Amino acid sequence: MGMMESVDLKKAFQNLYFDIAGDPVALDMLLSVAGEEKIVYGSDFPHSPARVILAKKKHLDENPKYQKLLRKIYGENEKICLGE
């Protein structure tokens, strides 16, 4: 009916930033589909209680697998996302 235009999903997906909401499982999943420069940290507060947020952040901070990514996820990517 000509009411909808086609969308280049791959291109649209490349413009998105993803908030891991403190969940290490989400980080592993996102790394499989998005570049590490497109992932930012978000605590999901106030939805998640502070004790849950701190436990998830501690898991990220203490996991050697994520050490090279944490600087980007905790701040550098946000600056890029906001155009700073």
Secondary structure, 3 states (H helix, E strand, C coil): CCCCCCCCHHHHHHCCCEECCCCHHHHHHHHHHCCHHHEECCCCCCCCCHHHHHHHHHHHHHCHHHHHHHHHHHHHHHHHHCCC
